[in-house]
Amino acid sequence: MALAKKSSRRIVVDDVEYRWRVRRNDRCCEYHLGTLGYVVEEAARPGTLLVVDTGRPTVMAPGRARAELVLPREVAAGVRAARSNGWTPDADGSPFRLRVSAA
């Protein structure tokens, strides 16, 4: 399934254009319910979707900063990590899931 252009952001990683958006629901990340995640796809030829779980909670806990923020540099790092772990964004197939640590 392709990401809608209206609800996604553009990012270029290593001369390849991608679209991404933050996901805050259970369907995104199955590792821990209620964690913040994002999805990425190649812009030119949407194929296999990258689903990244940040491990950070989506709700704001007392005394903690808002966790609902994903920076473009984090998305770029996630794309690079997924590519080095075998994600082929231009191929068809089921979503590629990646979990990054909640640093």
N, C-alpha and C positions, 0 to 999 in steps of 0.2 A: 504494500500500500504506500503510495507516494504522500509526502507531506504537502499540505496546502501552502502555496507561496505566501498567501496573506498572513498566515499565522507562524511563519518560520523566518529565521534570520539567515543571512548569507555569511559564509566564512570561507577563506581560502587557506588551505593547508598544503604546503609543499607543492604549490602551483596547481592544485586541484580545487575546484569550487564545490562546496558542499552547502546543504541547507540543514538547519538544526532548530530544535525547539525544546523547551523545558516541559517535562511531563511530571505531574504531581499526583498521579493516580496509581492504583494497584496494578493495572495492566502493563505499566511500564517496567516496573522492577519487581521481580518475584522473590528476590533474596530476602528482603525485609519489608513487610507491608508498611506503608507510610514513609518511605524514604524518597528523597529527591532524585530524579533522574532526568536524562535528556535523550533524545533520539536524533540521529544524524543519517543523512543520505547524500549520495553524490547528486549534484544538481543537473549535470548533463544527461546522465542515464540512471535514473533511480532503479536500483536493483535491491540488493540485500540491505536491509535497514540495520543500523547499529543502535543498540539499546544499552545505554550506560547507566548504571546505578552508582551514585556517589557515596552511598552509605550514610548520608546526612539526613536527619529527620526533616520532614516538610513543615512541621509545626514549630512555632517559636516556644522554646522552653524558657521558664523563668530564669533571668540572669544570663541568657545566651543571645547572641546576635541572630538576626533572621537568617535562616538556612535556605530560603527560597531564591537564592541568587546563584546563577551559574555564569561565570565569566567566559568570554571568548577564548582566553588562553587555556582555560580548563577544557573546553571543547576541543581545541587544537591538540592538547596533550592526549585526550581520550582517543581522538582519531589516529594519532601516531601510534599509541599503544595497541589499538585494535588492529591497525595495519600490520604491525610487527608480530601480532598473535594470529594472523591468518585471515582477517576480514578482507574480503574482496567486494568492494561496494558496487562494482559494475556487473557482478554476477547475480543471477536469480537464486532465490532460496529463502529459507526461513530466517528470521532476525538473528543477528550475531549479538550475543549478550556479553557485556564486559562489566566487571565490578571493580571500581577503584576505591582505594581506602579513604576513609573519612578523616583526613589529616587535620 
